[in-house]
Structure formats: structure tokens, C-alpha cells
Amino acid sequence: MNDAMQSLKKCIGPVETGWSLPPAWYVSDELYELEQAVVFRSGWVGVGRSDRWRESGDFSAMTLAGVPLVVVRDDDGNLRAYANSCSHRGAQVMVGEGSCARMRCPFHFWTYGLDGRLVGAPSMNKTTNFDKADHGLGEFALAERFGFVFVSFEPDPPSIDEWFGDFGRFHEPWPIADLVMTRRRELVVDCNWKPFAEVFNEYYHLPYVHPGSIDSTYDEPDDPDVVEGRYATHFGTTEGTGGLLVADRDKQLPIMEGLEGRAADGVRYTWLFPNIIVAVGSEAMWMYELYPEGPHRVRCAQAVCFPQATIDSPGFAEKAEAYYERFDVAIAEDIPVLVRQHAGLKSPFAKQGRYSYLEPSVARFAGWYAERILATER
């Protein structure tokens, strides 16, 4: 453990001097447990876009950092996050996702309102001093910014505005908060969650992993942005749109209203720490939510969003399929390489590496991650 902690110190610094995360932090069961406690069960963690839950009663049950939780939109239209453990004897109350009027545990039919209150508890009338008001679901902090939803398990979490920092300044040209999700699909990949996020945020691999699909789309990226907040971002121009394969450029959808100048000619890639990765181009935004399932597997959710005006435009459904194909093709090319990378990282002889100038966001994440972990030693 001491060696693993010491090696993290080399990760702190700019891309020119920083080192990659040591292999053990991708594959060790012991370090994974520490990571989950420090990186996922403290601070803020993303759970997707707010329009995943559009109507009152819409819910999603999930496990995040080993914690079963349920996100639901309540009767007043507010998103809430609850511990998905019945206050009676701990059974998971909700599974999957869908819509409900109440949340009911299948074990003994304890029933909760969308506000988390216990509203029904059969056969508890003979229990001394039992008051339903004392046995609601535990609630976690939830915050929405720019259409993204973040949850914190801390009783007194840090400011969400401080977490996002100057995100708004760098993303001002795009109407991110108003974009509407038109597709969400989940997949499971046999690799650690961090390389999945890393490959989405660097240009270095493009000519080698995507030579016949998207490499020719991307120009050399801009210099890395210096930001304040728990995120990394960089922008680069593209040849044509970044949202389509070259052969499908005749299916390009309208550029977002108000988007002009250089911002309309490229893609901004952003990593909202720890687990939301986003690309916003001239017509669409595509992103992944990452949910670790141990050090060797990650569950990912791909989401694609467009402006409502674009969705309402003639021929949208057919043209949108071409965008979905581009995103599916790219990730299908990434996954085999990620699996091979993970196999290599499991070697006891795998080494800590250095970064190219094409990987600044990866280096920034490594530094942030290292600082959070190392703070536990103080």
C-alpha cells in the first residue's frame, strides 16, 4: 500500500511532467475499495441527465459504489435520491426502472411515498411506540446543473457550484441545459472504469484505433484549457461534423441555434469528475455515464441529446440514426483495445507511464484522483 500511495505523487502536475496512474490503481481489489470510499462515496457523482426522469413517479434503481439507491421524480416534480434499502429489514425496495405512484418493498409491503415517507406498514399496530414518521427512506443529496444530475452520499456535501466551477464559462456557446435525450443504451465492458473515460478524452489513439471511421474528422486539438472545478475539458475543430461518419455527412442535422464562430466548427470534450464524460458538437451532445462494477468491469450508459427544435425538424428520426451509428461504431472500435489494455495492466510487470501532449484531460484527472486519494493520509 505504501508503494502504491507513493507512486501517486508522480501523477500531480501538468501533462508535460505528470505520470499516468500506476497500474495497481486499475486492477487491485484493495485499492478499488479505497477508491470507492474516497472518490465515489464522498464528493459528487453523476447519475445522468435530468430528463431520464421526465414525469412524476419515473424512477431508476441502481447501485453506485456499493450503495443501492433509487432516483425518482416526486409528486412536486423534483428529483430525489433515496437509499434503496427498506427501513424495516433492509430489502431493496425498487428494482429496474419505470414509473410508480408509490415505492413498495416486496418483502413485507412497507410502502413509501415519492417523498420518501413511510405511508404503509402492515401488522405494525402491536409494536410499542412505532411511528411511521420515524421510518422513512434515507435520503441523499441530489443536485442538478446544466441538465446533469449528481448525487452525494455525504451528509454535508461540498458545494455543487464549486464542484462545477467555471464549467459554464467554457460551455456557454452550447445550450447544454436545454438539450433533450433521444437515446440511452447501456453496455458492460471488461475493463476498469477509468480507461473507458480516459480514451474518450484523448486524441492520441485516434489514428491507431479509428483509422477508417472518425480519425480523419478531427484536427489537432487546441492547447488544454486551464479550469477551476472538478472537471477537465478541451476543444478541437473538425473536418465537417464530429457527430457523423464521413459517408453520412449528407444527413447532418441543423447546427444548434445561436452557436456560431469557431464553436460551431468543432467538438468540446469534457470529463465531469469522476464518472460523466461528455462531447458537445455543433448539432448534438453525446456522453457516457460510468458505473464501476469492481476493478475489472464497468457498466456504461451512452446518451445522445439534441435541441428540441432539431427533434421537431422534418426527417429527424432517420437522420438521428446516422448519429447513433457513428457513436456505436467508435465505441465498438474502442472496446477491444480497452479489454487488451486491461489485460496488460493486470501484469505484475506493468509500468507507470508518461503522457503525450494529446492527453491533457487524462493527466488532469490523474492529478485530481491522486490528490483525493493522498489526502486520506493526512
Contacts in CASP RR format, 6 or more apart in sequence:
PFRMAT RR
TARGET T0000
AUTHOR 0000-0000-0000
METHOD contacts of the structure
MODEL  1
MNDAMQSLKKCIGPVETGWSLPPAWYVSDELYELEQAVVFRSGWVGVGRS
DRWRESGDFSAMTLAGVPLVVVRDDDGNLRAYANSCSHRGAQVMVGEGSC
ARMRCPFHFWTYGLDGRLVGAPSMNKTTNFDKADHGLGEFALAERFGFVF
VSFEPDPPSIDEWFGDFGRFHEPWPIADLVMTRRRELVVDCNWKPFAEVF
NEYYHLPYVHPGSIDSTYDEPDDPDVVEGRYATHFGTTEGTGGLLVADRD
KQLPIMEGLEGRAADGVRYTWLFPNIIVAVGSEAMWMYELYPEGPHRVRC
AQAVCFPQATIDSPGFAEKAEAYYERFDVAIAEDIPVLVRQHAGLKSPFA
KQGRYSYLEPSVARFAGWYAERILATER
1 30 0 8 1.000
4 22 0 8 1.000
4 24 0 8 1.000
4 25 0 8 1.000
4 28 0 8 1.000
4 31 0 8 1.000
5 373 0 8 1.000
5 374 0 8 1.000
5 377 0 8 1.000
7 19 0 8 1.000
7 22 0 8 1.000
7 24 0 8 1.000
7 352 0 8 1.000
8 21 0 8 1.000
8 22 0 8 1.000
8 25 0 8 1.000
8 370 0 8 1.000
8 373 0 8 1.000
8 374 0 8 1.000
9 370 0 8 1.000
9 374 0 8 1.000
10 18 0 8 1.000
10 19 0 8 1.000
10 352 0 8 1.000
11 18 0 8 1.000
11 19 0 8 1.000
11 20 0 8 1.000
11 21 0 8 1.000
11 363 0 8 1.000
11 366 0 8 1.000
11 367 0 8 1.000
11 369 0 8 1.000
11 370 0 8 1.000
12 18 0 8 1.000
12 367 0 8 1.000
12 370 0 8 1.000
12 371 0 8 1.000
13 363 0 8 1.000
13 367 0 8 1.000
14 360 0 8 1.000
14 363 0 8 1.000
15 224 0 8 1.000
15 355 0 8 1.000
15 356 0 8 1.000
15 357 0 8 1.000
15 359 0 8 1.000
15 360 0 8 1.000
15 363 0 8 1.000
15 364 0 8 1.000
16 355 0 8 1.000
16 357 0 8 1.000
18 354 0 8 1.000
18 355 0 8 1.000
18 363 0 8 1.000
18 366 0 8 1.000
18 367 0 8 1.000
19 352 0 8 1.000
19 353 0 8 1.000
19 354 0 8 1.000
19 355 0 8 1.000
19 366 0 8 1.000
20 352 0 8 1.000
20 353 0 8 1.000
20 354 0 8 1.000
20 355 0 8 1.000
20 362 0 8 1.000
20 363 0 8 1.000
20 366 0 8 1.000
21 194 0 8 1.000
21 352 0 8 1.000
21 366 0 8 1.000
21 369 0 8 1.000
21 370 0 8 1.000
22 352 0 8 1.000
23 344 0 8 1.000
23 345 0 8 1.000
23 346 0 8 1.000
23 347 0 8 1.000
23 350 0 8 1.000
23 351 0 8 1.000
23 352 0 8 1.000
24 31 0 8 1.000
25 31 0 8 1.000
25 35 0 8 1.000
25 194 0 8 1.000
25 369 0 8 1.000
26 192 0 8 1.000
26 194 0 8 1.000
26 195 0 8 1.000
26 295 0 8 1.000
26 342 0 8 1.000
26 345 0 8 1.000
27 192 0 8 1.000
27 295 0 8 1.000
27 296 0 8 1.000
27 342 0 8 1.000
27 345 0 8 1.000
27 346 0 8 1.000
28 295 0 8 1.000
29 294 0 8 1.000
29 295 0 8 1.000
31 295 0 8 1.000
32 292 0 8 1.000
32 294 0 8 1.000
32 295 0 8 1.000
34 373 0 8 1.000
34 376 0 8 1.000
35 373 0 8 1.000
36 65 0 8 1.000
36 66 0 8 1.000
36 292 0 8 1.000
37 65 0 8 1.000
38 372 0 8 1.000
38 373 0 8 1.000
38 375 0 8 1.000
38 376 0 8 1.000
39 274 0 8 1.000
39 369 0 8 1.000
39 372 0 8 1.000
39 373 0 8 1.000
40 64 0 8 1.000
40 65 0 8 1.000
40 274 0 8 1.000
40 275 0 8 1.000
40 292 0 8 1.000
41 65 0 8 1.000
41 67 0 8 1.000
41 153 0 8 1.000
41 154 0 8 1.000
42 152 0 8 1.000
42 153 0 8 1.000
42 154 0 8 1.000
43 152 0 8 1.000
43 153 0 8 1.000
43 154 0 8 1.000
43 157 0 8 1.000
43 158 0 8 1.000
43 163 0 8 1.000
44 143 0 8 1.000
44 150 0 8 1.000
44 151 0 8 1.000
44 152 0 8 1.000
44 157 0 8 1.000
44 158 0 8 1.000
44 160 0 8 1.000
44 163 0 8 1.000
44 230 0 8 1.000
45 64 0 8 1.000
45 65 0 8 1.000
45 150 0 8 1.000
45 151 0 8 1.000
45 152 0 8 1.000
45 274 0 8 1.000
45 275 0 8 1.000
46 148 0 8 1.000
46 149 0 8 1.000
46 150 0 8 1.000
46 151 0 8 1.000
46 272 0 8 1.000
46 275 0 8 1.000
46 276 0 8 1.000
46 289 0 8 1.000
47 60 0 8 1.000
47 62 0 8 1.000
47 64 0 8 1.000
47 71 0 8 1.000
47 81 0 8 1.000
47 149 0 8 1.000
47 150 0 8 1.000
47 151 0 8 1.000
47 289 0 8 1.000
48 148 0 8 1.000
48 149 0 8 1.000
48 276 0 8 1.000
48 287 0 8 1.000
48 289 0 8 1.000
48 301 0 8 1.000
48 303 0 8 1.000
49 147 0 8 1.000
49 148 0 8 1.000
49 149 0 8 1.000
49 181 0 8 1.000
49 287 0 8 1.000
49 303 0 8 1.000
49 305 0 8 1.000
50 79 0 8 1.000
50 144 0 8 1.000
50 147 0 8 1.000
50 148 0 8 1.000
50 149 0 8 1.000
51 147 0 8 1.000
51 180 0 8 1.000
51 181 0 8 1.000
52 58 0 8 1.000
52 60 0 8 1.000
52 149 0 8 1.000
52 181 0 8 1.000
52 184 0 8 1.000
52 303 0 8 1.000
53 59 0 8 1.000
53 60 0 8 1.000
53 71 0 8 1.000
53 72 0 8 1.000
53 73 0 8 1.000
53 79 0 8 1.000
54 73 0 8 1.000
55 73 0 8 1.000
55 99 0 8 1.000
56 73 0 8 1.000
56 74 0 8 1.000
56 75 0 8 1.000
56 76 0 8 1.000
56 77 0 8 1.000
56 114 0 8 1.000
57 72 0 8 1.000
57 73 0 8 1.000
57 74 0 8 1.000
57 75 0 8 1.000
57 99 0 8 1.000
57 100 0 8 1.000
57 101 0 8 1.000
57 114 0 8 1.000
58 72 0 8 1.000
58 73 0 8 1.000
58 97 0 8 1.000
58 98 0 8 1.000
58 99 0 8 1.000
59 70 0 8 1.000
59 71 0 8 1.000
59 72 0 8 1.000
59 73 0 8 1.000
59 94 0 8 1.000
59 97 0 8 1.000
59 98 0 8 1.000
59 99 0 8 1.000
59 100 0 8 1.000
59 103 0 8 1.000
60 70 0 8 1.000
60 71 0 8 1.000
60 72 0 8 1.000
60 96 0 8 1.000
60 97 0 8 1.000
60 98 0 8 1.000
61 68 0 8 1.000
61 69 0 8 1.000
61 70 0 8 1.000
61 84 0 8 1.000
61 92 0 8 1.000
61 94 0 8 1.000
61 95 0 8 1.000
61 96 0 8 1.000
61 97 0 8 1.000
62 68 0 8 1.000
62 69 0 8 1.000
62 70 0 8 1.000
62 71 0 8 1.000
62 291 0 8 1.000
63 69 0 8 1.000
63 291 0 8 1.000
64 151 0 8 1.000
64 291 0 8 1.000
65 153 0 8 1.000
65 292 0 8 1.000
67 83 0 8 1.000
67 153 0 8 1.000
68 83 0 8 1.000
68 84 0 8 1.000
68 85 0 8 1.000
68 92 0 8 1.000
69 81 0 8 1.000
69 82 0 8 1.000
69 83 0 8 1.000
69 84 0 8 1.000
69 140 0 8 1.000
69 151 0 8 1.000
70 81 0 8 1.000
70 82 0 8 1.000
70 84 0 8 1.000
70 93 0 8 1.000
70 94 0 8 1.000
70 103 0 8 1.000
71 79 0 8 1.000
71 80 0 8 1.000
71 81 0 8 1.000
71 142 0 8 1.000
71 149 0 8 1.000
71 151 0 8 1.000
72 79 0 8 1.000
72 80 0 8 1.000
72 82 0 8 1.000
72 100 0 8 1.000
72 103 0 8 1.000
72 114 0 8 1.000
73 79 0 8 1.000
73 80 0 8 1.000
73 114 0 8 1.000
74 80 0 8 1.000
74 114 0 8 1.000
74 115 0 8 1.000
75 114 0 8 1.000
75 115 0 8 1.000
79 142 0 8 1.000
79 144 0 8 1.000
79 149 0 8 1.000
80 114 0 8 1.000
80 115 0 8 1.000
80 116 0 8 1.000
80 139 0 8 1.000
80 142 0 8 1.000
81 139 0 8 1.000
81 140 0 8 1.000
81 141 0 8 1.000
81 142 0 8 1.000
81 151 0 8 1.000
82 103 0 8 1.000
82 112 0 8 1.000
82 116 0 8 1.000
82 137 0 8 1.000
82 138 0 8 1.000
82 139 0 8 1.000
82 140 0 8 1.000
83 137 0 8 1.000
83 138 0 8 1.000
83 139 0 8 1.000
83 140 0 8 1.000
84 92 0 8 1.000
84 93 0 8 1.000
84 94 0 8 1.000
84 137 0 8 1.000
85 91 0 8 1.000
85 92 0 8 1.000
85 93 0 8 1.000
85 137 0 8 1.000
86 92 0 8 1.000
86 93 0 8 1.000
86 105 0 8 1.000
86 107 0 8 1.000
86 108 0 8 1.000
86 110 0 8 1.000
87 110 0 8 1.000
87 118 0 8 1.000
87 135 0 8 1.000
87 136 0 8 1.000
87 137 0 8 1.000
87 138 0 8 1.000
88 105 0 8 1.000
88 107 0 8 1.000
88 108 0 8 1.000
88 110 0 8 1.000
88 121 0 8 1.000
88 135 0 8 1.000
89 107 0 8 1.000
89 108 0 8 1.000
91 105 0 8 1.000
91 106 0 8 1.000
91 107 0 8 1.000
92 105 0 8 1.000
93 103 0 8 1.000
93 104 0 8 1.000
93 105 0 8 1.000
93 110 0 8 1.000
93 112 0 8 1.000
93 137 0 8 1.000
94 100 0 8 1.000
94 103 0 8 1.000
100 114 0 8 1.000
101 114 0 8 1.000
102 111 0 8 1.000
102 112 0 8 1.000
102 113 0 8 1.000
102 114 0 8 1.000
102 119 0 8 1.000
103 111 0 8 1.000
103 112 0 8 1.000
103 113 0 8 1.000
103 114 0 8 1.000
103 116 0 8 1.000
103 137 0 8 1.000
104 110 0 8 1.000
104 111 0 8 1.000
104 112 0 8 1.000
105 111 0 8 1.000
108 122 0 8 1.000
108 123 0 8 1.000
109 120 0 8 1.000
109 122 0 8 1.000
110 118 0 8 1.000
110 120 0 8 1.000
110 121 0 8 1.000
110 122 0 8 1.000
110 135 0 8 1.000
111 118 0 8 1.000
111 119 0 8 1.000
111 120 0 8 1.000
111 121 0 8 1.000
112 118 0 8 1.000
112 119 0 8 1.000
112 136 0 8 1.000
112 137 0 8 1.000
113 119 0 8 1.000
116 136 0 8 1.000
116 137 0 8 1.000
116 138 0 8 1.000
116 139 0 8 1.000
117 132 0 8 1.000
117 133 0 8 1.000
117 136 0 8 1.000
118 132 0 8 1.000
118 133 0 8 1.000
118 135 0 8 1.000
118 136 0 8 1.000
118 137 0 8 1.000
119 132 0 8 1.000
120 132 0 8 1.000
121 130 0 8 1.000
121 132 0 8 1.000
121 135 0 8 1.000
124 130 0 8 1.000
140 151 0 8 1.000
140 152 0 8 1.000
140 153 0 8 1.000
141 151 0 8 1.000
141 152 0 8 1.000
141 153 0 8 1.000
141 154 0 8 1.000
141 157 0 8 1.000
142 149 0 8 1.000
142 150 0 8 1.000
142 151 0 8 1.000
142 152 0 8 1.000
143 149 0 8 1.000
143 150 0 8 1.000
143 152 0 8 1.000
143 160 0 8 1.000
144 150 0 8 1.000
145 160 0 8 1.000
145 161 0 8 1.000
145 164 0 8 1.000
145 167 0 8 1.000
146 164 0 8 1.000
146 167 0 8 1.000
146 168 0 8 1.000
146 171 0 8 1.000
146 176 0 8 1.000
146 177 0 8 1.000
147 176 0 8 1.000
147 177 0 8 1.000
147 179 0 8 1.000
148 272 0 8 1.000
148 276 0 8 1.000
150 160 0 8 1.000
150 163 0 8 1.000
152 158 0 8 1.000
162 229 0 8 1.000
163 229 0 8 1.000
163 230 0 8 1.000
164 229 0 8 1.000
164 230 0 8 1.000
164 231 0 8 1.000
164 272 0 8 1.000
165 227 0 8 1.000
165 228 0 8 1.000
165 229 0 8 1.000
165 230 0 8 1.000
165 231 0 8 1.000
166 227 0 8 1.000
166 228 0 8 1.000
166 229 0 8 1.000
167 227 0 8 1.000
167 229 0 8 1.000
167 231 0 8 1.000
167 233 0 8 1.000
167 270 0 8 1.000
167 272 0 8 1.000
170 225 0 8 1.000
170 227 0 8 1.000
170 233 0 8 1.000
170 268 0 8 1.000
170 270 0 8 1.000
171 233 0 8 1.000
171 268 0 8 1.000
171 270 0 8 1.000
171 280 0 8 1.000
173 258 0 8 1.000
173 259 0 8 1.000
173 260 0 8 1.000
173 263 0 8 1.000
173 264 0 8 1.000
174 256 0 8 1.000
174 259 0 8 1.000
174 263 0 8 1.000
174 268 0 8 1.000
174 280 0 8 1.000
174 281 0 8 1.000
174 285 0 8 1.000
175 256 0 8 1.000
175 257 0 8 1.000
175 307 0 8 1.000
176 280 0 8 1.000
176 285 0 8 1.000
178 307 0 8 1.000
178 308 0 8 1.000
179 285 0 8 1.000
179 305 0 8 1.000
179 306 0 8 1.000
179 307 0 8 1.000
180 305 0 8 1.000
180 306 0 8 1.000
180 307 0 8 1.000
180 308 0 8 1.000
180 311 0 8 1.000
181 303 0 8 1.000
181 304 0 8 1.000
181 305 0 8 1.000
182 304 0 8 1.000
182 305 0 8 1.000
182 306 0 8 1.000
182 311 0 8 1.000
182 320 0 8 1.000
183 302 0 8 1.000
183 303 0 8 1.000
183 304 0 8 1.000
183 320 0 8 1.000
183 324 0 8 1.000
184 301 0 8 1.000
184 302 0 8 1.000
184 303 0 8 1.000
184 304 0 8 1.000
185 301 0 8 1.000
185 302 0 8 1.000
186 299 0 8 1.000
186 300 0 8 1.000
186 301 0 8 1.000
186 302 0 8 1.000
187 299 0 8 1.000
187 300 0 8 1.000
187 302 0 8 1.000
187 331 0 8 1.000
188 293 0 8 1.000
188 297 0 8 1.000
188 298 0 8 1.000
188 299 0 8 1.000
188 300 0 8 1.000
189 196 0 8 1.000
189 297 0 8 1.000
189 298 0 8 1.000
189 300 0 8 1.000
189 335 0 8 1.000
189 338 0 8 1.000
189 339 0 8 1.000
190 296 0 8 1.000
190 297 0 8 1.000
190 339 0 8 1.000
190 342 0 8 1.000
191 296 0 8 1.000
191 297 0 8 1.000
191 298 0 8 1.000
191 338 0 8 1.000
191 339 0 8 1.000
191 341 0 8 1.000
191 342 0 8 1.000
192 292 0 8 1.000
192 295 0 8 1.000
192 296 0 8 1.000
192 298 0 8 1.000
192 342 0 8 1.000
192 345 0 8 1.000
193 275 0 8 1.000
193 290 0 8 1.000
193 291 0 8 1.000
193 292 0 8 1.000
193 298 0 8 1.000
194 365 0 8 1.000
194 369 0 8 1.000
195 338 0 8 1.000
195 341 0 8 1.000
195 342 0 8 1.000
195 345 0 8 1.000
196 288 0 8 1.000
196 290 0 8 1.000
196 298 0 8 1.000
196 300 0 8 1.000
196 334 0 8 1.000
196 338 0 8 1.000
197 271 0 8 1.000
197 275 0 8 1.000
197 277 0 8 1.000
197 288 0 8 1.000
197 290 0 8 1.000
197 365 0 8 1.000
198 359 0 8 1.000
198 362 0 8 1.000
198 365 0 8 1.000
199 205 0 8 1.000
199 209 0 8 1.000
199 334 0 8 1.000
199 337 0 8 1.000
199 338 0 8 1.000
200 269 0 8 1.000
200 271 0 8 1.000
200 277 0 8 1.000
200 279 0 8 1.000
200 288 0 8 1.000
200 334 0 8 1.000
201 232 0 8 1.000
201 234 0 8 1.000
201 269 0 8 1.000
201 271 0 8 1.000
201 277 0 8 1.000
201 359 0 8 1.000
201 361 0 8 1.000
201 362 0 8 1.000
201 365 0 8 1.000
202 356 0 8 1.000
202 358 0 8 1.000
202 359 0 8 1.000
202 361 0 8 1.000
202 362 0 8 1.000
203 218 0 8 1.000
203 220 0 8 1.000
203 221 0 8 1.000
203 358 0 8 1.000
203 359 0 8 1.000
204 356 0 8 1.000
204 358 0 8 1.000
204 359 0 8 1.000
205 334 0 8 1.000
205 337 0 8 1.000
206 214 0 8 1.000
206 215 0 8 1.000
206 218 0 8 1.000
207 215 0 8 1.000
209 333 0 8 1.000
209 334 0 8 1.000
209 337 0 8 1.000
210 330 0 8 1.000
210 333 0 8 1.000
213 245 0 8 1.000
213 326 0 8 1.000
213 329 0 8 1.000
213 330 0 8 1.000
213 333 0 8 1.000
214 242 0 8 1.000
214 245 0 8 1.000
214 326 0 8 1.000
214 329 0 8 1.000
214 330 0 8 1.000
216 239 0 8 1.000
216 246 0 8 1.000
217 238 0 8 1.000
217 239 0 8 1.000
217 240 0 8 1.000
217 241 0 8 1.000
217 242 0 8 1.000
217 243 0 8 1.000
217 246 0 8 1.000
218 236 0 8 1.000
218 238 0 8 1.000
218 239 0 8 1.000
218 242 0 8 1.000
218 267 0 8 1.000
219 236 0 8 1.000
219 237 0 8 1.000
219 238 0 8 1.000
219 239 0 8 1.000
220 236 0 8 1.000
221 234 0 8 1.000
221 235 0 8 1.000
221 236 0 8 1.000
221 358 0 8 1.000
222 234 0 8 1.000
222 235 0 8 1.000
222 236 0 8 1.000
224 232 0 8 1.000
224 234 0 8 1.000
224 360 0 8 1.000
224 361 0 8 1.000
224 364 0 8 1.000
225 233 0 8 1.000
225 234 0 8 1.000
225 235 0 8 1.000
227 233 0 8 1.000
230 272 0 8 1.000
230 273 0 8 1.000
230 368 0 8 1.000
231 270 0 8 1.000
231 271 0 8 1.000
231 272 0 8 1.000
231 273 0 8 1.000
232 270 0 8 1.000
232 271 0 8 1.000
232 273 0 8 1.000
232 360 0 8 1.000
232 361 0 8 1.000
232 362 0 8 1.000
232 364 0 8 1.000
232 365 0 8 1.000
232 368 0 8 1.000
233 268 0 8 1.000
233 269 0 8 1.000
233 270 0 8 1.000
233 271 0 8 1.000
233 361 0 8 1.000
234 268 0 8 1.000
234 269 0 8 1.000
234 360 0 8 1.000
234 361 0 8 1.000
235 263 0 8 1.000
235 266 0 8 1.000
235 267 0 8 1.000
235 268 0 8 1.000
235 269 0 8 1.000
236 266 0 8 1.000
236 267 0 8 1.000
236 268 0 8 1.000
237 262 0 8 1.000
237 265 0 8 1.000
237 266 0 8 1.000
238 265 0 8 1.000
238 266 0 8 1.000
238 267 0 8 1.000
240 249 0 8 1.000
240 265 0 8 1.000
241 249 0 8 1.000
241 252 0 8 1.000
241 281 0 8 1.000
241 282 0 8 1.000
241 283 0 8 1.000
242 266 0 8 1.000
242 267 0 8 1.000
242 281 0 8 1.000
242 282 0 8 1.000
242 326 0 8 1.000
243 267 0 8 1.000
243 281 0 8 1.000
243 283 0 8 1.000
243 284 0 8 1.000
243 286 0 8 1.000
243 323 0 8 1.000
243 326 0 8 1.000
243 327 0 8 1.000
244 251 0 8 1.000
244 252 0 8 1.000
244 322 0 8 1.000
244 323 0 8 1.000
244 326 0 8 1.000
245 322 0 8 1.000
245 325 0 8 1.000
245 326 0 8 1.000
245 329 0 8 1.000
248 322 0 8 1.000
248 325 0 8 1.000
248 326 0 8 1.000
251 318 0 8 1.000
251 319 0 8 1.000
251 322 0 8 1.000
252 283 0 8 1.000
252 319 0 8 1.000
253 283 0 8 1.000
253 284 0 8 1.000
253 306 0 8 1.000
253 310 0 8 1.000
253 313 0 8 1.000
253 316 0 8 1.000
253 319 0 8 1.000
253 320 0 8 1.000
253 323 0 8 1.000
254 283 0 8 1.000
254 309 0 8 1.000
254 310 0 8 1.000
254 313 0 8 1.000
255 264 0 8 1.000
255 282 0 8 1.000
255 283 0 8 1.000
256 282 0 8 1.000
256 283 0 8 1.000
256 307 0 8 1.000
256 310 0 8 1.000
257 307 0 8 1.000
257 309 0 8 1.000
259 282 0 8 1.000
263 282 0 8 1.000
264 282 0 8 1.000
265 282 0 8 1.000
266 281 0 8 1.000
266 282 0 8 1.000
267 279 0 8 1.000
267 280 0 8 1.000
267 281 0 8 1.000
268 279 0 8 1.000
268 280 0 8 1.000
268 281 0 8 1.000
269 277 0 8 1.000
269 278 0 8 1.000
269 279 0 8 1.000
269 361 0 8 1.000
270 277 0 8 1.000
270 278 0 8 1.000
270 279 0 8 1.000
270 280 0 8 1.000
270 361 0 8 1.000
271 277 0 8 1.000
271 278 0 8 1.000
271 361 0 8 1.000
271 364 0 8 1.000
271 365 0 8 1.000
272 278 0 8 1.000
273 365 0 8 1.000
273 368 0 8 1.000
273 369 0 8 1.000
274 369 0 8 1.000
275 289 0 8 1.000
275 290 0 8 1.000
275 291 0 8 1.000
276 287 0 8 1.000
276 288 0 8 1.000
276 289 0 8 1.000
276 290 0 8 1.000
277 287 0 8 1.000
277 288 0 8 1.000
277 290 0 8 1.000
278 285 0 8 1.000
278 286 0 8 1.000
278 287 0 8 1.000
279 285 0 8 1.000
279 286 0 8 1.000
279 287 0 8 1.000
283 306 0 8 1.000
283 310 0 8 1.000
283 323 0 8 1.000
284 304 0 8 1.000
284 305 0 8 1.000
284 306 0 8 1.000
284 310 0 8 1.000
284 323 0 8 1.000
285 304 0 8 1.000
285 305 0 8 1.000
285 306 0 8 1.000
286 302 0 8 1.000
286 303 0 8 1.000
286 304 0 8 1.000
286 305 0 8 1.000
286 323 0 8 1.000
286 327 0 8 1.000
287 302 0 8 1.000
287 303 0 8 1.000
287 305 0 8 1.000
288 300 0 8 1.000
288 301 0 8 1.000
288 302 0 8 1.000
288 303 0 8 1.000
289 300 0 8 1.000
289 301 0 8 1.000
289 303 0 8 1.000
290 298 0 8 1.000
290 299 0 8 1.000
290 300 0 8 1.000
291 298 0 8 1.000
291 299 0 8 1.000
291 300 0 8 1.000
291 301 0 8 1.000
292 298 0 8 1.000
292 299 0 8 1.000
293 299 0 8 1.000
296 342 0 8 1.000
302 327 0 8 1.000
302 331 0 8 1.000
304 320 0 8 1.000
304 323 0 8 1.000
304 324 0 8 1.000
304 327 0 8 1.000
306 316 0 8 1.000
306 320 0 8 1.000
310 316 0 8 1.000
344 350 0 8 1.000
355 362 0 8 1.000
355 363 0 8 1.000
END
